[in-house]
Amino acid sequence: MLQQDAEIMQTKVEAFDRMIANYINTYDHNRVARKILSTRNVGANIATDVVTTYEETGAEAVIAARGTIPSNSGSTPNEKKHTLYQILSGFQIHNKDMQEDSKLHARNVDICMRKLHKKEDDFAINGSSTLNVNGIADAPTSANTITTSTNNGAWAATESNDIYQDFVIAKGMLDSDLSPAGVLCNPTDANYLLGMDSERKVYWESIRGLFRAREFDDFVFQSNRVTAGNVYMFAKGPEVAEIVIAENAKTIIYPMMPGEVHPVEIKEWVTIEIHNPDGFVKIATG
């Protein structure tokens, strides 16, 4: 009996994992965080990701006459530890339903996956104060922020703003070794970029050259997890920020609990690592 129950559970796990893969293939284009941050897989056995960076030491190279002895150069290693966290959702299956066609539970799998992806995007964008993890919105310092008092007019005021100039200034605030890769914003602020200036020129078409982009969706990434009124110019690369993945979404089904139900968990293990805050600039649009 126990062997039969285990086989039924394993069959369900395999069916649900196929549904998860199907969901990802269908809706992967909506996963904003994984588009704008670099991803890195570390393996399912990793609970803490240790990142080592190196700070250069010594003087700059010099041009000198023969016989000159150069000063010593080297590096100092710095380690930072990042804990990986689970993002999970779930549902229950009554024991009498365990042998039913798994397709009957496809809706529950879809709902859980949607919740996972929303939470992953929220984690990447807003971080978690409870877990002491910074997200994109936490990255810009005051020196990398264009406020409502320093921007070139409220974006809603089409006769008196200069959205293009806001982006030019933001580009100058990025780390000088980085190039802007895109804009992260709430759909409300994205709509301003689809509008026209006083000369009937579309805003996004005037700024796309800053990002070496051709189409709107090539560089404007929208998410309801971004607070309206704040737009983020970002650079992309593993040296800027990463989503670190120990395990992508998978299914776990537990043995029968009181009430003759089997708890089903769908979870992933990830963390967000902001390595260079100067790879992000915040623009207030009000």
Buried (B, 14 or more C-beta within 10 A) or exposed (E): EEEEBEEBBEBBBEBBBEBBEBBBEEEEEBBBBBBBBBBEEBEEEBEEBEBEEEEEEEEEEEEEEEEEEEEEEEEEEEEEEBEBBEBBBBBBBEBEBBEEEBEEBBEBBBEBBBBBBBBBBBBBBBBBEEEEBBBBBBBBEEEBBBEEEEBBBBBEEBEEBBBBBBBEBBBEBBBEEBBBBBBBBBEBBBEBBEEEBEEEEBBBEBBBEBBEBEEBEEBBBBBBBBEEBBBBBBBBBBBBBBBBBBBBBBBBBEEBEEEEBBBBBBBBBBBBBBBBBBBBBBBBBB
